[in-house]
Amino acid sequence: MTAMAHAVLHKLLPHGGEEAALLFVLLVVFLVLLPLILLIRLFSTTSKKDYGEKDDERLLRRLPSPPNRLPVLGHMHLMGPLPHVSLAALAAKHGPDLMPLRLGSVPTVVASSPRAAEAILRTHDHVFASRPSSMVADIILYGASDSCYAPYGAHFRKVRKLVTLHLLSSKKVLAYRPDREEEVALVMEKLVISAAAGAAAVVDMREMLQSFTNDLICRAVSGKFFREEGRNKMFRELIGANATLLGGFNLEDYFPKLARLKLVRKIICAKAMKINKRWDQLLNKLIHDHVTRLQQQQASDTDAQQEEDSSFIEVLLSLQEEYGLTTDHIKAIVISMFEAGTETSYLVLEVAMAELMRHPRVMAKLQDEVRRSVVPKGQEMVTEDDLTNMRYLKAVIKETLRLHPPGPLFIPHLSLHDCEVVDGYTIPAGTRVIVNAWAIGRLEEVWGENPEEFLPERFLDASHVDLKGNDFCYFPFGSGRRMCPGIHAAAATLGIMLANLVYRFDWELPTGMKEEDVDMTEVFGLTVHLKEKLFLVPKLV
Ligand code: HEM
């Protein structure tokens, strides 16, 4: 929003602010914006039903919050194009632990320190385990009945249990190991062809890694026939569309009353409904195919497939009755698996390669570990067995996730009732709670003098700091009831792919580019990604 305002003003006042342009701006503000603001204000006031009584306002004021709160927008105008960066800067000045804000009409608290994060995600986890409602998630995810956006309650607990026990358990992730290794091998084959073409063969790393993680999750969700009829491509397109709709700071989430107006609702919902229709058709066909295959199997008396070898859809269908799921619930769970599984891992792999290109010393040390210390000479690929002792590889992955968590603000949490947290401060029921993991990952008091430096060695000295959310200085997968259930799948995918990329190939930047030219500028959305795609040239070792 601020970026948009800046752009408009910049266009109007490019030459030092001529009087005519200024007058024009003031006139626009008076004639157009004022009535609009009054209208929005009418619909942006909070009611008891929405976010609690006015008492909540007083409670929010008990902690310092940033000044310059505007009547309708609240603190919204202070959000720059990278909200995690804006919130970190605001917190450093106004609320290093907890910082209350009003974003639009929504009372929000931002946690930016290890002790505040621990209070939210561990000590009072049961109070903050819900999610705010989202109009778009309601449409795309069948009443937010998936495992990412479901409000805390009986349905969420049931879905979470199913997902962690039957879809993403470490046993299941292990069972998918041959599939992972096969998909990695396919990528390596393509890279060998590129490498043979020499310096001209510049590889679009994002395209390659996105297609890899997409195919991997397609295979896990729908079985080995996922390339049939170009389904993987269709899924990829729809995942991208979902991410655009669900990501960022959406107007309707911060002015819920305005969004309830019929016309506004119609405009906001139109796109989401269109996407939902396409998902629905695709998933109906997929479910139908699986049901038919299952029936054929039963008719021919083939041995029942083991759960470990079954695709997510097969597992969900076989457990549908036991867990009391409707077909729409199954579709919602599948969609959020696609979304969460794809829109994270490939971004981490791309940014890890970007950091390695900017830090040749780290790249050389990693290649040394992967090539000489562990993998026996002559072996074509790194296997998952080889990864066990690769300490430096693990440190590189941890350091990448510290500096570049794909979800720097996680998914917003929601307080279920009033709760006294740090220093006797009470967060009222219905408050949106944002955990700024990006800010905590860069605190000088935690990470030392140069927290912005890419230095995997810091994790060699602190190898007790793992990914499991036990340490509130470092928890890229979250912690507690809403912690990422895909942690085992993600760790396996990142490890095997990164190890193979640096094992088989030396990497060079396109001709004329230097290390310092690798652009690390980020763009905020459902997840954060590099603004500029990474292009590299592979050289066979
Ligand atoms: C590098 C990769 C990944 C990272 C860094 C990551 C991180 C996260 C984070 C920070 C959250 C939110 C925690 C919170 O709101 O408190 C989350 C939620 C979630 N993730 Fe991941 N994730 C990754 C990959 C995956 C994969 C591969 C899957 C599944 C295939 C997955 C499935 C989910 C689901 C279902 C949720 C929602 C959990 C809930 O609301 O209860 N994630 N993830």
Boltz pocket constraint, residues with backbone or C-beta under 6 A from the ligand:
constraints:
  - pocket:
      binder: B
      contacts: [[A, 147], [A, 148], [A, 149], [A, 160], [A, 168], [A, 336], [A, 337], [A, 340], [A, 341], [A, 342], [A, 344], [A, 345], [A, 348], [A, 401], [A, 405], [A, 406], [A, 407], [A, 410], [A, 411], [A, 412], [A, 475], [A, 476], [A, 477], [A, 478], [A, 479], [A, 481], [A, 482], [A, 483], [A, 484], [A, 485], [A, 486], [A, 487], [A, 489], [A, 490]]
      max_distance: 6.0
